[in-house]
Protein backbone atom coordinates (compact mmCIF):
# COMPACT_ATOMS: atom_id res chain seq x y z
CA UNK A 1 0.00 0.00 0.00
CA UNK A 2 1.02 3.64 -0.44
CA UNK A 3 2.17 6.09 2.23
CA UNK A 4 -0.10 6.30 5.26
CA UNK A 5 -2.23 9.51 5.41
CA UNK A 6 -2.38 11.41 8.68
CA UNK A 7 -6.09 10.87 9.33
CA UNK A 8 -9.06 8.80 8.27
CA UNK A 9 -12.77 9.68 7.95
CA UNK A 10 -14.92 8.98 11.00
CA UNK A 11 -18.60 9.07 10.04
CA UNK A 12 -20.21 10.30 13.26
CA UNK A 13 -23.81 9.38 12.36
CA UNK A 14 -22.86 5.84 11.39
CA UNK A 15 -20.69 5.39 14.44
CA UNK A 16 -23.47 6.52 16.79
CA UNK A 17 -26.08 4.54 14.88
CA UNK A 18 -24.13 1.27 14.78
CA UNK A 19 -25.75 -1.53 16.78
CA UNK A 20 -22.38 -3.22 17.25
CA UNK A 21 -20.83 -0.13 18.80
CA UNK A 22 -23.97 0.56 20.82
CA UNK A 23 -23.56 -2.79 22.57
CA UNK A 24 -19.98 -1.99 23.64
CA UNK A 25 -19.00 -0.60 27.02
CA UNK A 26 -17.30 2.83 26.98
CA UNK A 27 -13.94 1.08 27.49
CA UNK A 28 -14.60 -1.27 24.58
CA UNK A 29 -15.68 1.58 22.34
CA UNK A 30 -12.47 3.44 23.12
CA UNK A 31 -10.46 0.27 22.54
CA UNK A 32 -12.17 -0.24 19.17
CA UNK A 33 -11.28 3.27 18.03
CA UNK A 34 -7.71 2.76 19.21
CA UNK A 35 -7.48 -0.45 17.17
CA UNK A 36 -8.81 1.40 14.11
CA UNK A 37 -6.06 3.99 14.56
CA UNK A 38 -3.41 1.30 14.93
CA UNK A 39 -4.67 -0.49 11.83
CA UNK A 40 -4.68 2.80 9.89
CA UNK A 41 -1.01 3.49 10.58
CA UNK A 42 -0.08 -0.07 9.68
CA UNK A 43 1.43 -0.28 6.15
CA UNK A 44 -1.22 -2.80 5.13
CA UNK A 45 -4.05 -1.34 7.22
CA UNK A 46 -4.34 -4.49 9.35
CA UNK A 47 -3.90 -5.94 12.86
CA UNK A 48 -2.61 -9.23 14.24
CA UNK A 49 -5.26 -11.95 14.51
CA UNK A 50 -4.12 -12.86 18.00
CA UNK A 51 -6.02 -12.22 21.23
CA UNK A 52 -2.88 -11.76 23.35
CA UNK A 53 -1.58 -9.06 20.99
CA UNK A 54 -4.98 -7.41 20.69
CA UNK A 55 -5.41 -7.33 24.48
CA UNK A 56 -2.20 -5.32 24.69
CA UNK A 57 -2.80 -3.12 21.65
CA UNK A 58 -6.34 -2.26 22.77
CA UNK A 59 -5.13 -1.51 26.34
CA UNK A 60 -7.97 -3.62 27.68
CA UNK A 61 -5.65 -6.31 29.06
CA UNK A 62 -7.65 -9.03 30.79
CA UNK A 63 -10.83 -7.20 29.87
CA UNK A 64 -10.22 -8.23 26.28
CA UNK A 65 -10.90 -11.84 27.18
CA UNK A 66 -14.03 -10.95 29.21
CA UNK A 67 -16.39 -10.11 26.38
CA UNK A 68 -14.50 -7.41 24.52
CA UNK A 69 -12.88 -9.99 22.27
CA UNK A 70 -16.26 -11.00 20.86
CA UNK A 71 -17.74 -7.51 20.57
CA UNK A 72 -14.72 -5.61 19.30
CA UNK A 73 -13.38 -8.39 17.11
CA UNK A 74 -16.81 -8.53 15.49
CA UNK A 75 -15.92 -5.26 13.75
CA UNK A 76 -12.94 -6.89 12.03
CA UNK A 77 -12.64 -9.77 9.57
CA UNK A 78 -9.77 -12.00 8.55
CA UNK A 79 -7.60 -10.51 5.83
CA UNK A 80 -8.26 -12.26 2.49
CA UNK A 81 -4.64 -11.72 1.42
CA UNK A 82 -2.55 -12.06 4.60
CA UNK A 83 -3.05 -15.06 6.91
CA UNK A 84 -2.97 -14.22 10.60
CA UNK A 85 -4.09 -10.62 10.10
CA UNK A 86 -7.39 -8.77 10.68
CA UNK A 87 -8.84 -5.87 8.72
CA UNK A 88 -11.77 -3.49 9.05
CA UNK A 89 -13.36 -3.37 5.60
CA UNK A 90 -14.54 0.24 5.90
CA UNK A 91 -11.05 1.35 6.90
CA UNK A 92 -9.46 -0.57 4.01
CA UNK A 93 -11.93 0.98 1.58
CA UNK A 94 -10.98 4.47 2.82
CA UNK A 95 -7.29 3.65 2.35
CA UNK A 96 -8.02 2.51 -1.21
CA UNK A 97 -9.84 5.79 -1.87
CA UNK A 98 -6.90 7.74 -0.52
CA UNK A 99 -4.40 5.85 -2.65
CA UNK A 100 -6.53 6.36 -5.75
CA UNK A 101 -6.73 10.07 -4.93
CA UNK A 102 -2.94 10.33 -4.54
CA UNK A 103 -2.29 8.35 -7.71
CA UNK A 104 -4.55 10.59 -9.78
CA UNK A 105 -3.14 13.70 -8.12
CA UNK A 106 0.35 12.76 -9.21
CA UNK A 107 -0.96 12.48 -12.74
CA UNK A 108 -2.07 16.09 -12.64
CA UNK A 109 -5.51 16.11 -11.06
CA UNK A 110 -8.61 14.11 -10.35
CA UNK A 111 -10.79 13.24 -13.31
CA UNK A 112 -14.39 14.40 -12.99
CA UNK A 113 -16.64 11.70 -11.58
CA UNK A 114 -13.80 9.72 -10.04
CA UNK A 115 -12.85 9.68 -6.37
CA UNK A 116 -14.92 12.23 -4.50
CA UNK A 117 -11.77 13.63 -3.01
CA UNK A 118 -9.97 12.71 0.12
CA UNK A 119 -7.88 15.47 1.55
CA UNK A 120 -10.41 18.17 2.27
CA UNK A 121 -13.35 15.94 2.87
CA UNK A 122 -11.53 13.59 5.00
CA UNK A 123 -11.54 13.69 6.04
CA UNK A 124 -14.34 13.19 5.97
CA UNK A 125 -13.40 13.28 9.36
CA UNK A 126 -16.87 14.85 9.99
CA UNK A 127 -17.30 13.85 6.98
CA UNK A 128 -19.96 12.95 4.55
CA UNK A 129 -20.03 9.23 3.66
CA UNK A 130 -19.62 8.17 0.02
CA UNK A 131 -22.78 8.56 -2.03
CA UNK A 132 -24.65 5.44 -3.06
CA UNK A 133 -27.57 4.88 -5.43
CA UNK A 134 -30.98 5.73 -3.99
CA UNK A 135 -32.66 2.79 -2.31
CA UNK A 136 -29.34 1.01 -1.80
CA UNK A 137 -27.81 3.03 1.01
CA UNK A 138 -26.70 1.23 4.18
CA UNK A 139 -28.61 2.20 7.27
CA UNK A 140 -25.60 1.72 9.53
CA UNK A 141 -21.89 1.07 9.57
CA UNK A 142 -22.65 -2.65 9.99
CA UNK A 143 -23.84 -3.02 6.40
CA UNK A 144 -20.85 -1.17 5.04
CA UNK A 145 -18.54 -3.70 6.69
CA UNK A 146 -19.83 -6.44 4.40
CA UNK A 147 -17.71 -5.35 1.44
CA UNK A 148 -14.01 -4.76 0.93
CA UNK A 149 -14.16 -2.55 -2.13
CA UNK A 150 -16.43 0.39 -2.85
CA UNK A 151 -18.48 -0.22 -6.02
CA UNK A 152 -17.82 2.19 -8.86
CA UNK A 153 -21.46 3.29 -8.63
CA UNK A 154 -20.74 4.66 -5.16
CA UNK A 155 -18.28 7.11 -6.63
CA UNK A 156 -20.80 8.60 -9.05
CA UNK A 157 -22.23 11.97 -8.13
CA UNK A 158 -25.98 12.03 -7.68
CA UNK A 159 -27.86 14.28 -10.13
CA UNK A 160 -29.20 17.54 -8.75
CA UNK A 161 -32.24 17.56 -11.03
CA UNK A 162 -35.46 17.46 -9.06
CA UNK A 163 -33.85 18.53 -5.79
CA UNK A 164 -35.42 21.31 -3.74
CA UNK A 165 -33.70 24.28 -2.20
CA UNK A 166 -32.44 23.53 1.28
CA UNK A 167 -30.35 25.02 4.05
CA UNK A 168 -26.69 24.10 4.27
CA UNK A 169 -26.55 20.41 5.32
CA UNK A 170 -24.71 19.79 8.57
CA UNK A 171 -22.49 17.20 6.89
CA UNK A 172 -21.62 19.36 3.88
CA UNK A 173 -17.87 19.39 3.22
CA UNK A 174 -15.61 20.78 0.45
CA UNK A 175 -14.75 18.38 -2.36
CA UNK A 176 -11.59 17.84 -4.37
CA UNK A 177 -12.96 20.28 -6.96
CA UNK A 178 -13.20 22.99 -4.31
CA UNK A 179 -9.66 22.16 -3.21
CA UNK A 180 -8.40 22.53 -6.78
CA UNK A 181 -10.13 25.90 -7.19
CA UNK A 182 -8.77 27.18 -3.88
CA UNK A 183 -5.26 26.03 -4.74
CA UNK A 184 -5.44 27.67 -8.16
CA UNK A 185 -6.56 30.94 -6.60
CA UNK A 186 -4.04 30.76 -3.73
CA UNK A 187 -6.82 30.61 -1.16
CA UNK A 188 -6.88 28.85 2.20
CA UNK A 189 -9.80 26.48 1.68
CA UNK A 190 -10.27 25.76 5.40
CA UNK A 191 -10.55 29.48 6.22
CA UNK A 192 -12.85 30.25 3.31
CA UNK A 193 -15.08 27.27 4.14
CA UNK A 194 -15.57 28.51 7.71
CA UNK A 195 -16.47 31.99 6.41
CA UNK A 196 -18.83 30.45 3.84
CA UNK A 197 -20.55 28.26 6.43
CA UNK A 198 -20.91 31.02 9.03
CA UNK A 199 -22.26 33.47 6.45
CA UNK A 200 -24.99 31.21 5.09
CA UNK A 201 -25.97 29.67 8.42
CA UNK A 202 -26.35 33.12 9.98
CA UNK A 203 -28.59 34.21 7.10
CA UNK A 204 -30.53 30.97 6.86
CA UNK A 205 -29.67 30.73 3.16
CA UNK A 206 -31.30 28.04 1.03
CA UNK A 207 -29.65 26.72 -2.10
CA UNK A 208 -30.36 24.20 -4.80
CA UNK A 209 -26.70 23.27 -5.19
CA UNK A 210 -24.38 23.93 -2.26
CA UNK A 211 -21.37 22.57 -4.16
CA UNK A 212 -21.86 25.26 -6.79
CA UNK A 213 -22.44 27.88 -4.08
CA UNK A 214 -19.06 27.13 -2.50
CA UNK A 215 -17.33 27.22 -5.89
CA UNK A 216 -18.84 30.65 -6.52
CA UNK A 217 -17.81 31.81 -3.04
CA UNK A 218 -14.19 30.84 -3.68
CA UNK A 219 -14.09 32.66 -7.00
CA UNK A 220 -15.71 35.75 -5.47
CA UNK A 221 -13.22 35.69 -2.59
CA UNK A 222 -10.47 36.67 -5.01
CA UNK A 223 -12.44 39.69 -6.18
CA UNK A 224 -13.35 40.76 -2.65
CA UNK A 225 -9.77 40.72 -1.41
CA UNK A 226 -8.43 42.90 -4.22
CA UNK A 227 -7.63 46.50 -3.18
CA UNK A 228 -10.18 48.99 -4.42
NORGI-V645261 format. One record per pair of residues at least 12 apart in sequence whose C-alpha atoms are under 10 Angstrom apart, sorted by the first residue. I is the first residue (numbers start at 1). J is the second residue. D is the distance in whole Angstrom. If there is no record, write none. Layout:
[[I & J & D] [I & J & D]]
This chain:
[[1 & 42 & 10] [1 & 43 & 6] [1 & 44 & 6] [1 & 45 & 8] [1 & 95 & 8] [1 & 96 & 8] [1 & 99 & 8] [2 & 43 & 8] [2 & 44 & 9] [2 & 95 & 9] [2 & 96 & 9] [2 & 98 & 9] [2 & 99 & 6] [2 & 100 & 10] [2 & 102 & 9] [2 & 103 & 9] [3 & 41 & 9] [3 & 42 & 10] [3 & 43 & 8] [3 & 44 & 10] [3 & 95 & 10] [3 & 98 & 10] [3 & 99 & 8] [3 & 102 & 9] [4 & 40 & 7] [4 & 41 & 6] [4 & 42 & 8] [4 & 43 & 7] [4 & 44 & 9] [4 & 45 & 9] [4 & 95 & 8] [4 & 98 & 9] [4 & 99 & 9] [5 & 40 & 8] [5 & 41 & 8] [5 & 95 & 8] [5 & 98 & 8] [5 & 99 & 9] [5 & 118 & 10] [5 & 119 & 9] [6 & 40 & 9] [6 & 41 & 8] [6 & 119 & 10] [6 & 123 & 10] [7 & 37 & 9] [7 & 40 & 8] [7 & 41 & 9] [7 & 119 & 9] [7 & 122 & 7] [7 & 123 & 7] [7 & 124 & 9] [7 & 125 & 8] [8 & 36 & 9] [8 & 37 & 8] [8 & 40 & 8] [8 & 41 & 10] [8 & 91 & 8] [8 & 94 & 7] [8 & 95 & 8] [8 & 98 & 9] [8 & 118 & 9] [8 & 119 & 10] [8 & 121 & 10] [8 & 122 & 6] [8 & 123 & 6] [8 & 124 & 7] [8 & 125 & 6] [8 & 127 & 10] [9 & 90 & 10] [9 & 91 & 9] [9 & 94 & 8] [9 & 95 & 10] [9 & 118 & 9] [9 & 119 & 10] [9 & 121 & 8] [9 & 122 & 5] [9 & 123 & 5] [9 & 124 & 4] [9 & 125 & 4] [9 & 126 & 7] [9 & 127 & 6] [9 & 128 & 9] [9 & 129 & 8] [10 & 33 & 10] [10 & 91 & 9] [10 & 122 & 8] [10 & 123 & 8] [10 & 124 & 7] [10 & 125 & 5] [10 & 126 & 6] [10 & 127 & 7] [10 & 128 & 9] [10 & 129 & 9] [11 & 122 & 10] [11 & 123 & 9] [11 & 124 & 7] [11 & 125 & 7] [11 & 126 & 6] [11 & 127 & 6] [11 & 128 & 7] [11 & 129 & 7] [11 & 141 & 9] [11 & 171 & 10] [12 & 124 & 10] [12 & 125 & 8] [12 & 126 & 7] [12 & 127 & 8] [12 & 128 & 9] [12 & 129 & 10] [12 & 171 & 10] [13 & 126 & 9] [13 & 127 & 10] [13 & 128 & 9] [13 & 129 & 9] [13 & 140 & 8] [13 & 141 & 9] [13 & 171 & 10] [14 & 129 & 9] [14 & 138 & 9] [14 & 139 & 8] [14 & 140 & 5] [14 & 141 & 5] [14 & 142 & 9] [14 & 144 & 10] [15 & 140 & 8] [15 & 141 & 7] [15 & 142 & 9] [16 & 140 & 9] [16 & 141 & 9] [17 & 139 & 8] [17 & 140 & 6] [17 & 141 & 8] [17 & 142 & 9] [18 & 139 & 9] [18 & 140 & 5] [18 & 141 & 6] [18 & 142 & 6] [18 & 143 & 9] [19 & 140 & 8] [19 & 141 & 9] [19 & 142 & 8] [20 & 71 & 7] [20 & 72 & 8] [20 & 74 & 8] [20 & 75 & 8] [20 & 140 & 10] [20 & 141 & 9] [20 & 142 & 7] [21 & 71 & 8] [21 & 72 & 8] [21 & 74 & 10] [21 & 75 & 9] [21 & 141 & 9] [21 & 142 & 9] [23 & 71 & 8] [23 & 72 & 10] [24 & 67 & 9] [24 & 68 & 8] [24 & 71 & 7] [24 & 72 & 8] [25 & 67 & 10] [25 & 68 & 9] [25 & 71 & 10] [27 & 58 & 10] [27 & 59 & 9] [27 & 60 & 8] [27 & 63 & 9] [27 & 68 & 9] [28 & 58 & 9] [28 & 59 & 10] [28 & 60 & 8] [28 & 63 & 9] [28 & 64 & 8] [28 & 67 & 9] [28 & 68 & 6] [28 & 69 & 9] [28 & 71 & 8] [28 & 72 & 7] [29 & 68 & 9] [29 & 71 & 9] [29 & 72 & 8] [30 & 58 & 8] [30 & 59 & 9] [30 & 60 & 10] [31 & 54 & 10] [31 & 55 & 9] [31 & 57 & 8] [31 & 58 & 5] [31 & 59 & 7] [31 & 60 & 7] [31 & 64 & 9] [31 & 68 & 9] [31 & 72 & 8] [32 & 58 & 7] [32 & 68 & 9] [32 & 71 & 9] [32 & 72 & 6] [32 & 73 & 8] [32 & 75 & 8] [32 & 76 & 10] [33 & 58 & 9] [33 & 72 & 10] [34 & 57 & 8] [34 & 58 & 6] [34 & 59 & 9] [35 & 47 & 8] [35 & 54 & 8] [35 & 57 & 7] [35 & 58 & 6] [35 & 59 & 10] [35 & 72 & 9] [35 & 73 & 10] [35 & 76 & 10] [35 & 88 & 10] [36 & 58 & 10] [36 & 75 & 10] [36 & 76 & 9] [36 & 87 & 9] [36 & 88 & 8] [36 & 91 & 8] [37 & 91 & 10] [38 & 57 & 8] [38 & 58 & 9] [39 & 86 & 9] [39 & 87 & 7] [39 & 88 & 8] [39 & 91 & 8] [39 & 92 & 9] [40 & 87 & 10] [40 & 88 & 10] [40 & 91 & 7] [40 & 92 & 8] [40 & 94 & 10] [40 & 95 & 8] [44 & 82 & 9] [44 & 85 & 10] [44 & 87 & 9] [44 & 92 & 9] [44 & 95 & 9] [45 & 79 & 10] [45 & 85 & 10] [45 & 86 & 9] [45 & 87 & 7] [45 & 88 & 8] [45 & 89 & 10] [45 & 91 & 7] [45 & 92 & 6] [45 & 93 & 10] [45 & 95 & 8] [46 & 76 & 9] [46 & 77 & 10] [46 & 78 & 9] [46 & 79 & 8] [46 & 82 & 9] [46 & 84 & 10] [46 & 85 & 6] [46 & 86 & 5] [46 & 87 & 5] [46 & 88 & 8] [46 & 89 & 10] [46 & 91 & 9] [46 & 92 & 8] [47 & 76 & 9] [47 & 78 & 9] [47 & 79 & 9] [47 & 84 & 9] [47 & 85 & 5] [47 & 86 & 5] [47 & 87 & 6] [47 & 88 & 9] [48 & 78 & 10] [48 & 79 & 10] [48 & 83 & 9] [48 & 84 & 6] [48 & 85 & 5] [48 & 86 & 6] [48 & 87 & 9] [49 & 73 & 9] [49 & 76 & 10] [49 & 77 & 9] [49 & 78 & 7] [49 & 79 & 9] [49 & 83 & 9] [49 & 84 & 5] [49 & 85 & 5] [49 & 86 & 5] [49 & 87 & 9] [50 & 84 & 8] [50 & 85 & 8] [50 & 86 & 9] [51 & 64 & 8] [51 & 65 & 8] [51 & 69 & 7] [51 & 73 & 9] [52 & 64 & 9] [52 & 65 & 9] [54 & 69 & 8] [54 & 72 & 10] [54 & 73 & 9] [55 & 68 & 9] [55 & 69 & 8] [58 & 72 & 10] [73 & 86 & 9] [73 & 87 & 10] [73 & 88 & 10] [74 & 88 & 10] [74 & 142 & 10] [75 & 87 & 9] [75 & 88 & 7] [75 & 89 & 9] [75 & 90 & 10] [75 & 141 & 10] [75 & 142 & 8] [75 & 145 & 8] [76 & 88 & 5] [76 & 89 & 7] [76 & 90 & 10] [76 & 91 & 10] [76 & 145 & 8] [77 & 89 & 8] [77 & 145 & 9] [77 & 146 & 9] [79 & 148 & 10] [80 & 148 & 10] [87 & 148 & 9] [88 & 145 & 7] [88 & 146 & 10] [88 & 147 & 10] [88 & 148 & 9] [89 & 144 & 8] [89 & 145 & 5] [89 & 146 & 7] [89 & 147 & 6] [89 & 148 & 5] [89 & 149 & 8] [89 & 150 & 10] [90 & 141 & 8] [90 & 142 & 10] [90 & 143 & 10] [90 & 144 & 7] [90 & 145 & 6] [90 & 146 & 9] [90 & 147 & 8] [90 & 148 & 7] [90 & 149 & 9] [90 & 150 & 9] [91 & 145 & 9] [91 & 148 & 9] [92 & 145 & 10] [92 & 147 & 10] [92 & 148 & 7] [92 & 149 & 8] [92 & 150 & 10] [93 & 144 & 10] [93 & 145 & 10] [93 & 147 & 9] [93 & 148 & 6] [93 & 149 & 6] [93 & 150 & 6] [94 & 118 & 9] [94 & 122 & 9] [94 & 123 & 10] [94 & 124 & 10] [94 & 130 & 10] [94 & 148 & 10] [94 & 149 & 9] [94 & 150 & 9] [95 & 118 & 10] [96 & 148 & 10] [96 & 149 & 8] [96 & 150 & 9] [97 & 114 & 10] [97 & 115 & 7] [97 & 116 & 9] [97 & 117 & 8] [97 & 118 & 7] [97 & 149 & 9] [97 & 150 & 9] [97 & 155 & 10] [98 & 115 & 9] [98 & 117 & 8] [98 & 118 & 6] [98 & 119 & 8] [98 & 122 & 9] [98 & 123 & 10] [99 & 118 & 9] [100 & 114 & 9] [100 & 115 & 7] [100 & 117 & 9] [100 & 118 & 9] [101 & 114 & 9] [101 & 115 & 6] [101 & 116 & 8] [101 & 117 & 6] [101 & 118 & 7] [101 & 119 & 9] [101 & 176 & 9] [102 & 117 & 10] [102 & 118 & 9] [102 & 119 & 9] [109 & 176 & 9] [109 & 177 & 9] [109 & 180 & 8] [110 & 176 & 8] [110 & 177 & 8] [110 & 180 & 9] [111 & 177 & 10] [112 & 156 & 9] [112 & 157 & 10] [112 & 176 & 10] [112 & 177 & 9] [113 & 152 & 10] [113 & 155 & 7] [113 & 156 & 6] [113 & 157 & 7] [114 & 152 & 9] [114 & 154 & 10] [114 & 155 & 6] [114 & 156 & 7] [114 & 157 & 9] [115 & 130 & 9] [115 & 152 & 9] [115 & 154 & 9] [115 & 155 & 6] [115 & 156 & 8] [115 & 157 & 10] [115 & 175 & 10] [115 & 176 & 8] [116 & 130 & 8] [116 & 131 & 9] [116 & 154 & 10] [116 & 155 & 6] [116 & 156 & 8] [116 & 157 & 8] [116 & 174 & 10] [116 & 175 & 7] [116 & 176 & 7] [116 & 177 & 9] [117 & 155 & 10] [117 & 174 & 9] [117 & 175 & 6] [117 & 176 & 4] [117 & 177 & 8] [117 & 178 & 10] [117 & 179 & 9] [118 & 174 & 10] [118 & 175 & 8] [118 & 176 & 7] [119 & 174 & 9] [119 & 175 & 8] [119 & 176 & 7] [119 & 179 & 8] [120 & 173 & 8] [120 & 174 & 6] [120 & 175 & 6] [120 & 176 & 7] [120 & 177 & 10] [120 & 178 & 9] [120 & 179 & 7] [120 & 189 & 8] [120 & 190 & 8] [121 & 172 & 9] [121 & 173 & 6] [121 & 174 & 6] [121 & 175 & 6] [121 & 176 & 8] [121 & 179 & 9] [122 & 173 & 9] [122 & 174 & 9] [122 & 175 & 9] [123 & 173 & 9] [123 & 174 & 10] [124 & 171 & 9] [124 & 172 & 10] [124 & 173 & 8] [124 & 174 & 9] [124 & 175 & 10] [125 & 173 & 10] [126 & 170 & 9] [126 & 171 & 7] [126 & 172 & 9] [126 & 173 & 8] [127 & 170 & 10] [127 & 171 & 6] [127 & 172 & 8] [127 & 173 & 7] [127 & 174 & 10] [128 & 169 & 10] [128 & 170 & 9] [128 & 171 & 5] [128 & 172 & 7] [128 & 173 & 7] [128 & 174 & 10] [129 & 154 & 10] [129 & 171 & 9] [130 & 150 & 9] [130 & 154 & 6] [130 & 155 & 7] [130 & 156 & 9] [130 & 157 & 9] [131 & 153 & 9] [131 & 154 & 5] [131 & 155 & 7] [131 & 156 & 7] [131 & 157 & 7] [131 & 158 & 7] [132 & 150 & 10] [132 & 151 & 9] [132 & 152 & 10] [132 & 153 & 7] [132 & 154 & 5] [132 & 155 & 7] [132 & 156 & 8] [132 & 157 & 9] [132 & 158 & 8] [133 & 153 & 7] [133 & 154 & 7] [133 & 155 & 10] [133 & 156 & 9] [133 & 157 & 9] [133 & 158 & 8] [134 & 158 & 9] [136 & 154 & 10] [137 & 154 & 10] [160 & 208 & 8] [160 & 209 & 7] [161 & 208 & 9] [161 & 209 & 10] [162 & 208 & 9] [163 & 207 & 10] [163 & 208 & 7] [163 & 209 & 9] [164 & 206 & 9] [164 & 207 & 8] [164 & 208 & 6] [164 & 209 & 9] [165 & 205 & 9] [165 & 206 & 6] [165 & 207 & 5] [165 & 208 & 4] [165 & 209 & 8] [165 & 210 & 9] [166 & 204 & 9] [166 & 205 & 8] [166 & 206 & 5] [166 & 207 & 5] [166 & 208 & 6] [166 & 209 & 9] [166 & 210 & 9] [167 & 200 & 8] [167 & 201 & 8] [167 & 203 & 10] [167 & 204 & 7] [167 & 205 & 6] [167 & 206 & 4] [167 & 207 & 6] [167 & 208 & 9] [167 & 210 & 9] [168 & 197 & 8] [168 & 200 & 7] [168 & 201 & 7] [168 & 204 & 8] [168 & 205 & 7] [168 & 206 & 7] [168 & 207 & 7] [168 & 208 & 10] [168 & 209 & 9] [168 & 210 & 7] [169 & 197 & 10] [169 & 201 & 10] [169 & 206 & 10] [169 & 210 & 9] [170 & 197 & 10] [170 & 201 & 10] [172 & 197 & 9] [172 & 210 & 8] [172 & 211 & 9] [173 & 193 & 8] [173 & 197 & 10] [173 & 210 & 10] [173 & 211 & 9] [173 & 214 & 10] [174 & 189 & 8] [174 & 190 & 9] [174 & 193 & 7] [174 & 210 & 10] [174 & 211 & 8] [174 & 214 & 8] [174 & 215 & 9] [175 & 211 & 8] [175 & 214 & 10] [175 & 215 & 10] [177 & 211 & 9] [177 & 215 & 8] [178 & 193 & 10] [178 & 211 & 8] [178 & 212 & 9] [178 & 214 & 7] [178 & 215 & 6] [178 & 216 & 10] [178 & 218 & 8] [179 & 215 & 10] [179 & 218 & 10] [181 & 215 & 7] [181 & 216 & 10] [181 & 218 & 7] [181 & 219 & 8] [182 & 215 & 9] [182 & 218 & 7] [182 & 219 & 8] [182 & 221 & 10] [182 & 222 & 10] [185 & 218 & 8] [185 & 219 & 8] [185 & 221 & 9] [185 & 222 & 7] [186 & 222 & 9] [187 & 218 & 8] [187 & 219 & 10] [187 & 221 & 8] [187 & 222 & 8] [188 & 218 & 10] [189 & 218 & 8] [192 & 214 & 9] [192 & 217 & 8] [192 & 218 & 7] [192 & 221 & 8] [193 & 214 & 8] [193 & 217 & 9] [193 & 218 & 9] [195 & 217 & 10] [196 & 213 & 9] [196 & 214 & 7] [196 & 217 & 7] [196 & 218 & 9] [197 & 214 & 9]]
